[in-house]
Amino acid sequence: MAERPTGLKANKGIELLTWGTPNGVKASIILEELKEAYGKDYAWQGVNIGQNIQKEPWFTKLGPNGRIPVIVDHDQGGFAVMEGLAILTYLTRMYDTDHKFSFSDPLDISRAEQWMAWQHGGLGPMQGQANHFNRFAPERIAYGMQRYTGETERLVGVLNTALEGTDYLVGNKYSIADIASYGWIQALGFTGIEIDDFPNVKKWADRISARPAVQKGAAIPSKSPFTNEAYAQRLKDDKEFAEKEEILKGQIKAAKEKYGYKYSSP
C-alpha cells in the first residue's frame, strides 16, 4: 500500500498530486505525453480523496479549493497550479515548446480554450451531478436524476456533432482540448449513458485510448474501476452487480418518463 502523503516529496521538476478520477487523469495524461515527447519527467503522489487528504492544510495551501489534481512546479520556485483546465494550459505553455499538444495560432488557441471551458463548466459538473443523483444521493430524486443525466446526454451529443468528419476537436489534431473531456467520456457507462449511442464520440475516445502515454497516465495512481471498459467487464463478471445496474437503469428511465424527458442536442 502506498504511503499516505503528508506533504511534498520532490524538490525539482513537476510534482503531481492526484487521484484516479476524470479530472485527475487530465494532469497525469498531459504529463505522460510531455514525458514521451520531450523527456520531461515528473513525480507524483496519490491523494486518496476517500480519506479527505485533499482537505488537509498541507494540501489546501497548494490547492485552496481542496480538490485534485494539483501540480507544483519546483523549477518555478514551487509554483502551484490547481484545476485541470489551468494545469493543462500551464504545462503546455511552459513545456510544450513545439506545440505538439497545444497551438500557436491565436484562433486555434481560442478554439481549444472554448472546448476546455465547455468541459470545465458543462460536461464535468453535469456528469458529476448525474453520478451523485443516480448513485450517491441518500434518496432517489427523480427530477435530479433525469435533469442531470439528460443534460449530460445533451452535452455528449454536442461533442458527437463537433466530431463529425474530424478525428479531434481542434484542427484535426490531438490536443489538450481533447484531453480535457476524455476522462469524463471514459466514465459514461458509470453515469448510466451508453457511449455506443454517440458513434463519433466512441471512435474519438478509442483513438485517444490507443495512445501509450494516455494508457500510462490513466493508470496513475491506479486504473479506474469506473471506465467504460472496466464497467462493461464487471457487468459480465458480476451477476449481482449487473442485476443492481439493471434496477438503476430502470430508475433512470422511470425518472425520464415521469418528467417527459426527450433527448435533444444542442
Secondary structure, DSSP 8 states (H G I E B T S, - for coil): ------S---SSSEEEEE-SSTTHHHHHHHHHHHHHHH---EEEEE--GGGTGGGSHHHHTT-TT--S-EEEEGGGTSEEEESHHHHHHHHHHHH-TT-SSS-SSHHHHHHHHHHHHHIIIIIHHHHHHHHIIIIISSS--HHHHHHHHHHHHHHHHHHHHHTTT-SSSBTTB--HHHHHHHHHHTTHHHHT--GGG-HHHHHHHHHHHTSHHHHHHTTSSS--TTSHHHHHHHHHH-HHHHHHHHHHHHHHHHHHHHTT------
